[in-house]
Amino acid sequence: MSDLVLGVDSSTQSCKAILVDSATGRVVEERQAPHPRGTEVDPREWWSAFETAGGPLLERAAAVAVGGQQHGMVALDADQQVVRPALLWNDVRSAPQAATLVEELGGPEAAARRTGSVHVASITSTKLRWLRDAEPENAARTEAVLLPHDYLTWRLRADADRYTTDRGDASGTGYFSPETDDWDVELAEHALGHRPRLPEIVPAHTSAGQTRSGALLGAGTGDNAAAALGLDLQPGQVLISLGTSGVASTVAADPVLDPSGAVNGFADATGRWLPLACTINCARILELAAGLLGVGYDELARLALAAPAGAHGLSFLPYLDGERTPNRPDARGTMHGLTTSTTREDVARAAFEALLCSVADAVQALDQVTGVRTTAVSMVGGATKSPAVRALAPAVLGVPVTLPPDGEYVARGAARQAAWVLSGAEQPPAWELEGTSETLEADATPDVLEAYRELRDRTAGW
């Protein structure tokens, strides 16, 4: 049998691990374990979940790599102990610090030029500044700053004195330079108040060391870059991911800088770039609607499909606990158009349309920055299993939607990186997707998106 590699997806919700044939990409075995809920989590919980999901598979792997949720702040002290629970990407408490850092850098255009992104509360450096302001004793104790996937890679490695990361995840910190393709350590120091130790940035095809079991370690990457690698995303293609967050991304040969802040100029996991627009609210829009209506997800979809497009004039702006695209960290959800005739079906329909309209905003932001109009998208993520998402996505987005074969594409991307490291080749292995893709088409419903955006703009100052 060909050598096996292990790919790990340490997401907001769970740890998923897949054991893969390095030559073909065929999944041999997969396991998963849940993560605690919340916007701050003790990183040791991630390790515990990995031991459950990936531990039994690791001993069979010749190489392993970790894809993880981006931006989370993992602070370690001089004894390599966790200083405080990690603040996750969807924790918006650092929104005031984000605004301050943008101002200190000279405004949005200067921030985008220097870091690739205009700071919002998701970005790691804003969390470091929050730590400095709100918990100065913990800030003073912080000797090293890692990202979530870095933490797991470090826990896996035989050499515990070394910290590593990759450019894909590093590019989302707010202290990475697109110009030099390396850390901008002065910005990390500026955010925290003193210069922390940052992990070594390891090229995607290069070994980052070995595990205690002797397997090669890939550098790993952020979840969005891992999904792009897992699907072999190419320039001109747009990928939408529907998970805890909603993400629209594409691949570019050169850095893409957006002074408006809607698009982040991240790096990918191959040496290219990954312009990306992200919403904080996605799957939990449906979670909220199902809870309010007292139904499961299958029934929620049935209710939604029983209502007409536009839900009889009901529009839902799903900025439940703040939003990132657009940047409204203090916003709350807004439902407009309720009447005495509003039905449960209308509420369900409005929730699905809100999720997809929100993602359509992310796609529009990509189009504006890249100058390329999106004419088709690929879509992955747990929500794509919903019949309502499948039926409504091409209608709301107004373009054909391709669903790749069902799979764990973040974990697959991490596994592909591990196989790349194992092979020693200049390019990642060419893997065929297992299964058949499905393309969805429907008559466009532009009135739905127009009503949503009218509500979005009307509430801009709320």
C-alpha positions as CSV (number, residue, x, y, z in Angstrom):
1,M,0.0,0.0,0.0
2,S,1.1,3.5,-0.7
3,D,2.2,5.6,2.3
4,L,-0.7,7.1,4.3
5,V,-0.9,10.7,5.4
6,L,-3.1,12.4,8.0
7,G,-5.0,15.6,7.3
8,V,-6.6,17.4,10.2
9,D,-9.3,20.1,10.2
10,S,-9.4,21.8,13.6
11,S,-12.4,24.0,13.1
12,T,-14.5,26.2,15.4
13,Q,-16.9,23.3,16.0
14,S,-14.8,20.2,15.9
15,C,-11.7,18.3,15.0
16,K,-11.9,16.1,11.9
17,A,-9.1,13.8,10.9
18,I,-8.8,11.8,7.7
19,L,-6.2,9.2,6.8
20,V,-5.5,9.3,3.1
21,D,-3.6,7.3,0.5
22,S,-0.8,9.8,-0.5
23,A,-0.7,8.6,-4.1
24,T,-4.4,8.8,-4.9
25,G,-6.1,11.0,-2.3
26,R,-8.4,8.1,-1.4
27,V,-9.8,8.4,2.2
28,V,-8.9,5.3,4.1
29,E,-10.5,6.3,7.5
30,E,-11.9,9.3,9.2
31,R,-12.8,10.3,12.7
32,Q,-14.0,13.4,14.5
33,A,-14.5,14.9,18.0
34,P,-16.4,18.1,19.1
35,H,-14.9,21.3,20.3
36,P,-16.4,23.4,23.1
37,R,-18.8,26.2,22.1
38,G,-18.0,29.8,22.6
39,T,-15.8,32.6,21.2
40,E,-12.9,31.9,23.6
41,V,-11.6,28.4,24.2
42,D,-8.7,26.8,26.1
43,P,-6.4,25.5,23.4
44,R,-5.8,22.4,25.4
45,E,-9.4,21.4,24.5
46,W,-8.3,21.3,20.8
47,W,-5.5,19.0,21.7
48,S,-7.9,16.7,23.6
49,A,-10.2,16.6,20.6
50,F,-7.2,15.8,18.3
51,E,-6.2,12.9,20.6
52,T,-9.7,11.5,20.2
53,A,-10.0,12.1,16.4
54,G,-6.5,12.0,15.1
55,G,-4.6,10.1,17.8
56,P,-5.6,6.6,16.7
57,L,-4.8,7.4,13.1
58,L,-1.4,9.2,13.6
59,E,0.6,6.0,14.2
60,R,-0.3,4.8,10.7
61,A,0.7,8.0,9.0
62,A,4.0,8.8,7.3
63,A,3.2,12.5,7.4
64,V,0.6,14.8,9.0
65,A,-0.5,18.4,8.5
66,V,-3.1,20.5,10.3
67,G,-5.6,23.0,8.8
68,G,-7.2,25.2,11.5
69,Q,-9.6,28.1,12.1
70,Q,-7.8,31.3,11.3
71,H,-6.9,34.3,13.5
72,G,-7.3,32.8,16.9
73,M,-4.9,34.3,19.5
74,V,-3.0,31.6,21.4
75,A,-0.7,33.2,24.0
76,L,2.1,31.1,25.7
77,D,4.3,32.2,28.6
78,A,8.0,31.6,29.0
79,D,7.3,28.0,30.3
80,Q,5.1,27.3,27.2
81,Q,1.9,27.3,29.3
82,V,-1.3,28.8,28.0
83,V,-1.7,32.3,29.4
84,R,-5.5,32.6,28.9
85,P,-8.2,31.0,26.8
86,A,-7.6,31.7,23.1
87,L,-9.8,34.5,21.6
88,L,-11.3,33.0,18.4
89,W,-11.9,34.7,15.0
90,N,-15.6,35.3,15.9
91,D,-14.9,37.1,19.1
92,V,-15.7,40.8,18.4
93,R,-14.6,42.3,21.8
94,S,-11.5,43.8,20.1
95,A,-13.5,45.9,17.6
96,P,-12.4,49.2,19.3
97,Q,-8.8,48.1,19.1
98,A,-9.2,47.3,15.4
99,A,-10.3,50.8,14.7
100,T,-7.4,52.2,16.8
101,L,-4.8,50.1,15.0
102,V,-6.1,51.2,11.6
103,E,-5.9,54.8,12.7
104,E,-2.4,54.3,14.0
105,L,-1.3,52.8,10.7
106,G,-2.5,55.8,8.9
107,G,-6.0,54.8,7.8
108,P,-7.6,51.9,5.8
109,E,-5.5,52.3,2.7
110,A,-2.2,52.3,4.6
111,A,-3.4,49.3,6.7
112,A,-4.3,47.3,3.6
113,R,-1.0,48.1,1.9
114,R,1.1,47.2,4.9
115,T,-0.8,44.1,6.2
116,G,-3.0,42.9,3.3
117,S,-6.2,43.7,5.2
118,V,-8.0,46.5,6.9
119,H,-8.2,45.4,10.5
120,V,-11.5,44.1,11.9
121,A,-12.1,42.3,15.2
122,S,-11.3,38.9,13.7
123,I,-7.6,39.9,13.0
124,T,-5.1,38.5,15.5
125,S,-3.3,41.8,16.1
126,T,-6.5,43.4,17.4
127,K,-6.8,40.7,20.0
128,L,-3.2,41.3,21.1
129,R,-4.0,45.0,21.5
130,W,-7.1,44.0,23.5
131,L,-5.0,41.8,25.7
132,R,-2.6,44.7,26.3
133,D,-5.4,47.1,27.2
134,A,-7.8,44.8,29.1
135,E,-5.4,42.2,30.7
136,P,-2.0,43.9,31.0
137,E,-0.6,41.2,33.4
138,N,-1.5,38.5,30.9
139,A,0.0,40.6,28.1
140,A,3.3,41.0,30.0
141,R,3.4,37.2,30.6
142,T,2.9,36.4,26.9
143,E,6.2,35.2,25.4
144,A,5.0,33.6,22.2
145,V,1.9,34.0,20.1
146,L,0.6,31.1,18.0
147,L,-2.4,30.5,15.7
148,P,-4.7,27.6,16.4
149,H,-3.2,25.3,13.8
150,D,0.3,26.3,15.0
151,Y,-0.6,25.2,18.5
152,L,-1.6,21.7,17.4
153,T,1.5,21.4,15.2
154,W,3.6,22.3,18.2
155,R,1.9,19.8,20.4
156,L,2.5,17.1,17.7
157,R,6.2,17.8,17.2
158,A,9.1,16.0,18.7
159,D,11.1,19.2,19.1
160,A,9.0,21.3,21.6
161,D,11.4,24.3,21.5
162,R,10.4,25.1,17.9
163,Y,7.3,26.9,16.7
164,T,6.2,26.9,13.1
165,T,3.4,28.2,10.9
166,D,2.8,28.9,7.2
167,R,2.3,32.0,5.1
168,G,-1.4,31.3,4.5
169,D,-2.4,31.5,8.2
170,A,0.3,34.1,9.0
171,S,-1.2,36.5,6.4
172,G,-4.4,36.8,8.5
173,T,-2.7,38.1,11.7
174,G,-2.3,41.8,10.9
175,Y,1.5,41.6,11.4
176,F,2.4,39.9,8.1
177,S,3.7,41.9,5.1
178,P,2.5,41.1,1.6
179,E,5.4,43.1,0.3
180,T,8.1,40.9,1.9
181,D,6.0,37.8,2.2
182,D,7.1,37.5,5.8
183,W,6.4,38.7,9.4
184,D,6.2,42.4,10.1
185,V,7.5,42.0,13.7
186,E,7.3,45.6,14.5
187,L,3.5,45.4,14.1
188,A,3.2,42.5,16.5
189,E,5.3,44.5,19.0
190,H,3.1,47.6,18.4
191,A,0.0,45.6,19.1
192,L,1.1,43.8,22.2
193,G,3.4,46.3,23.8
194,H,6.5,44.2,23.6
195,R,8.0,41.9,20.9
196,P,6.6,38.3,21.2
197,R,8.2,35.3,19.7
198,L,6.5,34.4,16.5
199,P,6.6,31.0,14.8
200,E,9.0,30.3,11.9
201,I,7.2,30.5,8.5
202,V,7.8,27.2,6.7
203,P,7.2,26.9,3.0
204,A,4.2,24.7,2.2
205,H,6.2,21.9,0.5
206,T,8.9,21.8,3.2
207,S,8.9,19.6,6.3
208,A,8.3,21.5,9.6
209,G,9.9,18.7,11.6
210,Q,8.8,15.4,12.9
211,T,6.2,14.1,15.3
212,R,7.2,12.0,18.3
213,S,6.2,8.9,16.3
214,G,8.6,9.9,13.5
215,A,6.0,11.1,11.0
216,L,6.9,14.2,8.9
217,L,5.1,17.4,9.8
218,G,3.7,19.7,7.2
219,A,3.5,23.4,8.0
220,G,-0.3,23.3,8.0
221,T,-2.3,26.3,7.1
222,G,-5.5,28.2,7.8
223,D,-8.8,26.5,7.0
224,N,-9.7,28.6,4.0
225,A,-6.3,28.0,2.3
226,A,-6.5,24.3,3.2
227,A,-10.0,24.1,1.5
228,A,-8.6,25.8,-1.6
229,L,-5.7,23.3,-1.7
230,G,-8.1,20.4,-1.1
231,L,-10.2,21.4,-4.1
232,D,-7.2,22.5,-6.2
233,L,-8.8,26.0,-6.6
234,Q,-7.4,27.9,-9.6
235,P,-7.4,31.6,-10.6
236,G,-10.8,32.6,-12.0
237,Q,-12.7,30.1,-9.8
238,V,-14.7,31.3,-6.8
239,L,-15.2,29.0,-3.8
240,I,-18.0,29.6,-1.3
241,S,-17.8,27.8,2.1
242,L,-20.9,27.6,4.3
243,G,-19.8,26.7,7.8
244,T,-19.8,28.6,11.1
245,S,-18.7,31.5,8.9
246,G,-19.6,32.2,5.3
247,V,-16.5,32.6,3.0
248,A,-16.0,33.6,-0.6
249,S,-12.5,33.2,-1.9
250,T,-10.5,32.9,-5.1
251,V,-6.8,32.4,-6.1
252,A,-4.6,35.1,-7.5
253,A,-1.0,35.3,-8.7
254,D,-0.4,38.6,-7.0
255,P,-1.4,40.2,-3.7
256,V,-4.9,41.8,-3.8
257,L,-5.2,44.9,-1.5
258,D,-8.7,46.3,-0.7
259,P,-8.7,49.7,1.2
260,S,-12.4,49.3,1.8
261,G,-11.6,46.3,4.1
262,A,-14.3,44.1,2.6
263,V,-11.7,41.7,1.1
264,N,-8.7,40.3,2.9
265,G,-5.5,39.9,0.9
266,F,-4.5,36.6,2.4
267,A,-1.9,34.2,1.1
268,D,-2.7,30.6,0.0
269,A,-1.0,27.4,0.8
270,T,0.9,27.1,-2.5
271,G,2.9,30.3,-2.9
272,R,0.0,32.3,-4.5
273,W,-2.6,34.6,-2.9
274,L,-6.1,34.0,-1.6
275,P,-8.3,37.2,-1.6
276,L,-11.2,36.4,0.6
277,A,-14.4,37.9,2.0
278,C,-15.8,36.4,5.2
279,T,-19.1,36.8,7.2
280,I,-19.2,35.9,10.9
281,N,-22.8,34.6,10.6
282,C,-23.6,31.6,8.5
283,A,-24.7,28.3,9.9
284,R,-26.0,29.8,13.1
285,I,-28.5,31.8,11.1
286,L,-30.2,28.5,10.4
287,E,-29.6,27.4,14.0
288,L,-31.4,30.4,15.3
289,A,-34.4,30.0,12.9
290,A,-34.7,26.3,13.7
291,G,-34.7,27.1,17.4
292,L,-37.3,29.9,17.1
293,L,-39.6,27.7,15.1
294,G,-39.0,24.6,17.3
295,V,-38.1,22.4,14.3
296,G,-35.1,20.4,13.1
297,Y,-33.1,21.4,10.0
298,D,-35.0,19.1,7.6
299,E,-38.3,20.6,8.7
300,L,-36.8,24.1,8.5
301,A,-35.9,23.4,4.8
302,R,-39.4,22.0,4.1
303,L,-41.0,25.1,5.6
304,A,-38.7,27.4,3.6
305,L,-39.5,25.7,0.3
306,A,-43.2,26.0,0.9
307,A,-42.9,29.9,0.9
308,P,-42.4,32.0,-2.2
309,A,-39.3,33.9,-3.1
310,G,-39.0,37.0,-1.0
311,A,-41.1,35.4,1.9
312,H,-44.1,37.7,1.3
313,G,-41.9,40.8,1.9
314,L,-40.1,39.5,5.0
315,S,-36.3,40.3,4.9
316,F,-33.9,39.2,7.6
317,L,-30.5,41.0,8.2
318,P,-28.6,38.2,10.1
319,Y,-25.9,40.2,11.9
320,L,-26.7,38.3,15.0
321,D,-23.8,39.1,17.3
322,G,-22.0,41.6,15.0
323,E,-20.7,41.1,11.5
324,R,-17.4,41.3,9.6
325,T,-18.7,41.8,6.0
326,P,-19.8,44.5,6.3
327,N,-17.7,45.5,9.3
328,R,-20.5,46.1,11.9
329,P,-19.1,44.5,15.1
330,D,-21.9,46.0,17.3
331,A,-24.8,45.2,15.0
332,R,-27.7,42.8,15.8
333,G,-30.1,40.9,13.7
334,T,-33.0,42.7,12.1
335,M,-36.2,41.3,10.7
336,H,-38.2,43.7,8.5
337,G,-41.7,43.3,6.9
338,L,-43.5,41.3,9.6
339,T,-47.3,41.5,9.3
340,T,-50.2,39.6,10.8
341,S,-50.1,37.4,7.7
342,T,-46.4,36.3,8.2
343,T,-46.2,32.5,8.5
344,R,-43.7,30.1,9.9
345,E,-42.9,29.3,6.2
346,D,-42.0,32.9,5.6
347,V,-39.7,33.0,8.6
348,A,-37.9,29.9,7.5
349,R,-37.6,31.2,3.9
350,A,-36.2,34.5,5.1
351,A,-33.5,32.8,7.1
352,F,-32.2,30.8,4.1
353,E,-32.4,33.8,1.9
354,A,-30.6,35.9,4.5
355,L,-27.7,33.4,4.7
356,L,-27.3,33.4,0.9
357,C,-27.7,37.2,0.5
358,S,-25.0,37.7,3.0
359,V,-22.7,35.4,1.1
360,A,-23.7,37.2,-2.1
361,D,-22.3,40.4,-0.5
362,A,-19.0,38.6,0.0
363,V,-18.9,37.5,-3.7
364,Q,-19.8,41.0,-4.8
365,A,-16.9,42.3,-2.7
366,L,-14.5,39.9,-4.5
367,D,-15.8,41.0,-7.9
368,Q,-15.2,44.6,-7.1
369,V,-11.7,44.1,-5.9
370,T,-10.5,41.6,-8.6
371,G,-12.4,43.3,-11.4
372,V,-13.7,39.9,-12.6
373,R,-17.4,39.2,-12.5
374,T,-18.3,35.9,-11.0
375,T,-20.3,33.8,-13.4
376,A,-20.3,30.5,-11.5
377,V,-19.2,29.3,-8.1
378,S,-18.3,26.1,-6.2
379,M,-19.9,25.6,-2.8
380,V,-18.9,23.4,0.1
381,G,-19.7,23.1,3.8
382,G,-22.3,21.5,6.0
383,A,-25.2,23.8,5.0
384,T,-25.0,22.5,1.4
385,K,-26.7,19.3,2.5
386,S,-29.9,21.3,3.1
387,P,-32.4,21.0,0.2
388,A,-33.3,24.6,0.7
389,V,-29.8,25.8,0.3
390,R,-29.5,23.7,-2.8
391,A,-32.7,25.1,-4.3
392,L,-32.2,28.7,-3.3
393,A,-28.4,29.2,-3.8
394,P,-28.4,29.6,-7.6
395,A,-31.5,31.7,-7.4
396,V,-30.2,34.2,-4.9
397,L,-26.7,34.3,-6.2
398,G,-27.9,34.5,-9.8
399,V,-25.3,32.1,-11.1
400,P,-24.9,28.3,-11.5
401,V,-23.6,26.6,-8.3
402,T,-21.4,23.5,-8.4
403,L,-21.3,21.2,-5.4
404,P,-18.2,19.1,-5.4
405,P,-18.5,15.5,-4.1
406,D,-19.2,15.3,-0.4
407,G,-16.0,15.5,1.6
408,E,-14.0,17.2,4.3
409,Y,-12.0,19.6,2.1
410,V,-10.1,21.4,4.8
411,A,-8.8,18.1,6.1
412,R,-8.2,17.0,2.5
413,G,-6.2,20.1,1.9
414,A,-4.1,19.4,5.0
415,A,-3.6,15.8,3.9
416,R,-2.6,17.0,0.4
417,Q,0.0,19.2,2.0
418,A,1.3,16.3,4.1
419,A,1.6,14.2,0.9
420,W,3.4,17.1,-0.8
421,V,6.0,17.2,2.0
422,L,6.3,13.4,1.9
423,S,6.9,13.3,-1.8
424,G,9.6,16.1,-1.9
425,A,8.2,17.3,-5.2
426,E,8.0,20.9,-6.4
427,Q,4.2,20.7,-6.8
428,P,1.4,19.1,-4.7
429,P,0.2,15.7,-5.8
430,A,-2.6,15.6,-8.4
431,W,-5.6,14.0,-6.7
432,E,-8.9,13.3,-8.4
433,L,-12.0,14.1,-6.4
434,E,-13.8,11.0,-5.2
435,G,-17.4,11.0,-6.5
436,T,-19.3,13.2,-8.9
437,S,-19.9,17.0,-8.8
438,E,-23.4,18.4,-9.1
439,T,-24.3,21.7,-10.8
440,L,-27.4,23.5,-9.6
441,E,-29.3,26.1,-11.6
442,A,-32.5,28.1,-11.0
443,D,-34.2,31.3,-12.2
444,A,-32.5,34.3,-10.5
445,T,-34.5,36.2,-7.9
446,P,-32.8,39.6,-8.0
447,D,-35.7,41.2,-6.0
448,V,-34.7,39.1,-3.0
449,L,-31.1,40.4,-3.0
450,E,-32.3,44.0,-3.7
451,A,-34.7,44.0,-0.7
452,Y,-31.9,42.5,1.5
453,R,-29.4,45.2,0.4
454,E,-32.0,48.0,0.9
455,L,-32.4,46.8,4.5
456,R,-28.7,46.5,4.9
457,D,-28.1,50.0,3.8
458,R,-31.0,51.4,5.8
459,T,-29.6,50.0,9.0
460,A,-26.0,51.1,8.4
461,G,-26.2,53.6,11.2
462,W,-28.0,51.5,13.8
